[in-house]
Amino acid sequence: MVPYRDNGHLTARETYFNTVLSSQRQIVERTIRVLKGRWRKLQHMDRINLELIVQLITSACVLHNICLLLDDFDPGYMQDDYDDDDDDDDPEDHGSGHFSIIIVPFG
């Protein structure tokens, strides 16, 4: 999804949409950062077939949820150097706090 372009004439509804979209996108980015931090293999999947990638990501989500149930979370799993190259980085949001993300695998 793409936010509305802010040319100075956004309606209140469009501004609200952009705010909600940005908030949800940050959650997704943190989730990816946690998964890639905990399972480093997910950082190097560019030469694997698509079916195996889906299985690896689904497995990582299931294992992540099991680890949360067992209270196994280390803030070191957060990758500070992760950058998705979308140039919308929020300087206030570094993912340094302790939080839990329950991940629901797709498919």
Buried (B, 14 or more C-beta within 10 A) or exposed (E): EEBBEEEEEBEEEBEEBBEEBEEEBBEEBBBBBBBBBBBEEBEEBEEEEEEEEEBBBBEBBEBBBEBBEEEEBEEEBBBEEBEEEEEEEEEEEEBEEEEEBEBEBEE
